[in-house]
Each structure stands twice: as structure tokens, then as C-alpha cells.
């Protein structure tokens, strides 16, 4: 993508950063780390993952509109 506006560059940076965090959370949730936490914390992390995934998809759509 060439000639992007500054706010578009920020969205790309945001997507990249969020993608990294989402990957790390996914690895944690799928690994043994999650089961070592209390049930309520597990539920919160799963909810966080779902919210972050929705946010990621929105950023992808915004970038597609560039």
C-alpha cells in the first residue's frame, strides 16, 4: 500500500500490534497456562480473546476500505 495517510498508517501499526498480542494470548489459552488459573480468570481471558478477535476483524475491514 503506497501513499497512505498518517491515520491509515496508524491503523496498520495497530493491526500488527494487536495481531502479536492476539497470537500470544491464543498460545496461552491453547496451552497449559490457562488451566492453572481459576475458572473466572479463564472465562475472562476467553472473553478478552473474543473481543480482541472482533477488534482485529474490524481493523482488517477498515484497512480494506483504504
N, C-alpha and C positions, 0 to 999 in steps of 0.2 A: 504494500500500500504506500503510495507516494503522495506527497503534498497533503498530509493530514493536518488538520487544525490542532492547536495545542490541547484542547479538551478531548479530541479523539485519541491523541497520543496517551493522555492520562487514562482513558478507558482501556486502551490496550495494556498499559502497565498494570492497571488494576486487575484485569483478567489474568495476566501472568502471575501476579502475586497471589490472587485468590486460588488459582489452579494449583500452585505449590502447596498452599495450606490445605486445600481440599484433598490432595493426594496424601499428605501426611496424616490427616485425620482418617482417611479411608484405610490406610495401612494399620493405624492404631485400632480402629474399630474391627477390622478383619483379623487382627492378631490376638494374642493372649492378653494384651494390656487392658482391654475393655472389661473382661470378665473379672479382673482384680478389683474393680470399682463397685461401690454399692449400686443397687438397681436403679435408684433415682438418678444417679450420675450417668449411668449407661443410657437411660432414656433421654436425658438432656443432650448428651453427645450425639445420639442418633437424630434428635430433633435439629440440633445445630448442623449436622451433615446435610439433612434435607433442606434446610433454609439456605445453606451455602450453595448447594446444588442448584436451587431455584435462582439464586442471585447470579450464579455463573451463566446459566442459560439466558438470563435477561441481558447480561453483558454481551454474550455472543450475538444475540438478536440486534442489539444496539450497534455493534461493530458491523454486522451485515447490512445495516442501513446506511453506513458510510458510503 
